[in-house]
Amino acid sequence: MQRRKFIQSVGMATGFGLVNESQALVPQKPLVFLFQGDSITDGNRGRNLDPNHIMGHGYAYSVASRIGADFPDKGFTFYNRGISGNKITDLQKRWESDTLALKPDVLSVLIGINDVNAIINNAPEATSLEKFEGIYRTLLEDCRRANSEILFVLGIPFVYAVGKRAQNWEQWRDLTQARQEVVRKLAGEFDAVVVDYPAVLDKAMHQTPAEYWIWDGIHPTVFAHELMAREWLKQVRKRLRFLKKY
């Protein structure tokens, strides 16, 4: 009963009726936000309970800091479980402890670029596109079984021809684009919010060199993390309507 009140209040368009604006601004339960992924999400986060470093220094930190500061009375919880270098198979290995056990209401995932890197470097643990999609789908299915009303926020992976990524650029581009399409496909299957990070970064690069935003072709600068956080909030507020102020 309590969870149904939450869904009705935030106005998530997943088969539940939309509510009026005053209701939509007040979530009826303390939400758990979880950010999962690789180094871009990790952001050099702390590995203990020190609240000064626990969210890292990337887009996940920026999102959590804004929501937490603007809704201090709601009892929201924020977790960052990104781990540098992770591929989809690494997420699979730790999914039970680092995702399901945390019982997220909002699960944000950004993964894929290390899977591309593994293929380019002929790493023995490299996975095919089909396996990437299959594992990703299974992870989301596991979460949906645990919480039928979970909101997925799927980030589109990206790469740019900067630094070492300029070498074998066509391969980097094509392999990444293929995984971008997988993420979009899965977002449709799971009624997820899509955060199109490359679209935002592409637009920013029209006037400013790519190196200003993505210093090595993969990792965002502090400025790009800010753009990512803004886009995350812009897209998620469409489903969690109490975030409309963003």
N, C-alpha and C positions, 0 to 999 in steps of 0.2 A: 504493500500500500504506500509506504513512504517513497519507494523508488518511482512509482507511477506519478506521485505528486511532483517529484523532481523533473521528470520528463515533461509533464504538462507545463511546468513553470518556465523552463528554459526555452520551450517552443521548438524542440528538435523536430525537424520535418521527416520523421521516420514512420509515418502512419498514425501518429498521434495528432489530435487536433491542436491547431495553433491557439494561443491565448492572447488576452489583451496585453497592452504594453506594460501596465503596472505589474501584472503578474510575471511577465517575462523578465523583469529586472531583478527578481528575487528567487534565486535557487533555493529549493526546500531541503537540501541536504549538503553537508560538507563534501565537495568534490575532490577526487584524487586525480591529479594531472601527472602523467608519466611520459617522459621524453626518452625515446630509444633510438639507437643508431650507432654510428662510428665516431671518428675523431671530431667531426664537425659538430656533433651533438655533445660529445664528451667535454670539449672546451677546457681540458685540464682540470676537471672537477676534482674536488677532494674525495678521498675514500674513507672518510670518517664522518662523524656527526657535526663537525664544525660548521655552523650555519653561515659563516663568512665565505666559505668556498664550495659548499655542497652542490651548487648548481652550475659550477664552472664559469666561464667568461664568454659564452657565446649566445646565440639566439634564444636558447632555452632559459638562460639566466634572465635575459631581457623580458621575455614573456612572463616568467614567474614573478619577477620584481614588480612589474606593472600591475598584474592582477592582484598579487598579494598586498601591494600598497593601497590599491583602490578599494579592495573588499576585505579589510582586516577583520571584520566581524563575522565572516562566513566560515571560518575554520577550514579553508582549502589547504590541501597538502600537495606539494610539488616534489617530484622525484626526477632526477637525471640518472639514467643508467646507460648512457652512451659509453662505448669503449673504443678507444683508438685502434684502428686496424681491423675492426670487425667486418666480417662478411655475413651473408644471410645464414650460412651454416653455423657461424659463431653465435648469432642470435638464437638459433634453434637449440643449441647446447645449453644455453642459460635462460631459456624462456620461462621455465617453471619458477625459478628462484627470483629472476630479475623482472618479471612481468606479471605472471599470473598470481604470484604470492602477494604482490602489492595491490591487487584488486583495483585497477584504474577504472575511472569513469570516462576519462578522456585519454586516449593513447595516441601519442604523436610519434611517427616512425620516419626516419630518413636513413636509407640504406641502399647500397648498390655499387658505389664507386670502387670499393675495395674488391668486389667481385669482378669488375672490369679489369682492375689492376692485376689480379691473379691470372686472368686469361692472357693478358699482354706479356706478363713475365713467365708464362708457362709454368706456373706454380702447380705442384701436384694436387693441391686442394681446390683448384679452380673448378667451378661448376658451370654447367651449360645454362643457357637461357631458360630452357624448359624446367630444369631442376630449381633454378632461382625462383621461378614463378610458383612451382609446386610447393616449395618450402614456405615461401611468403604466404601463400594462401592457407596453408595448414596452421601457421602461427596465428593468423587472424581468426580462423575457425575456432581454434582453441580458446581465444579470448571471447568470442561470441557465445560459445557454449557456457563459459564461466559467468558471463554477464550479457544477457540478451540485448541490453539497451546501451552498451558501450558505444561511445562515439570515437571512430577512428579518424585520425588526421594524418594523411599520407603525403609526405614530402617528395617532390620530384628530384631525383639526383641530377647532378650537373658536372660539367668539366669544361675547361677553356684552354686554348692553345697558348699557354703561358709556361715558361720554364721548361722542365723536362717533358711536359705534356705536349709541347710542340713537336716532339719526336713521335713518329707513328701517329700523327694527329688524326688521320682518317679512321684508324682503328679505334682510338679512344672515343672519337665522336660517334661512330656507328654502334659500337658496343653499348655506350651509354644511352644513346637514343632508344635502343631496343629495350633496355631496362626501364627507361622512362615510360614507354608504352605499356609495359607490364604493370607498372604502378598505377597508371590511369585505368587500365582494365580492371585491376583488383579494386580500385576505388569505386568503380561502377558496381561491381558485384556486392560490395559490402556497405554501400550507401555512405561512403567516407567523404570527408572534406579533403579536397585536393589543394595543396599549397604548391603552386608552380614557381618554385624558386628561380629556375633558369629564365623564365619570362621576365621576372622582375630584374634580374641581373643583366639580361640582354638589353633591356630598356635603359638601365643605368649606364651601360657601356657605350651608348650612342654618343654621349658627351664627354665621358671620362674613360681613360684607358683601362683595359681589363685588369692590369696589374694593381690598380688602385683598389679593386674590389676582391679579386681572387689572386693572391700573391704568387701561388705556385701552380695555378691551373685547377686546383682542387679545394684548397682551404681558404675560407673567407677571411678578409681583414675585419677589424672591428667595425668598419663602416658597412661592410656587406652583411655582417651579423645583424646590424640594426635594421637593414632593409628586410632581411629574412623575418625578424621578429614582427615588424610592421605588417608584412604580408600574412604571417601566421594569424595575427589578431584580426586582420581584415577579413580573412576567409572564415575563421572559426566563429566570429560574431554572427555570421549568417545562420548558424545552428544553435549557438548558445547566446540567445538574444540579450541576456543581461549584460553582455560585453559590447553592446551597441555603441557605447561611448568611444570605442576605438575605431 
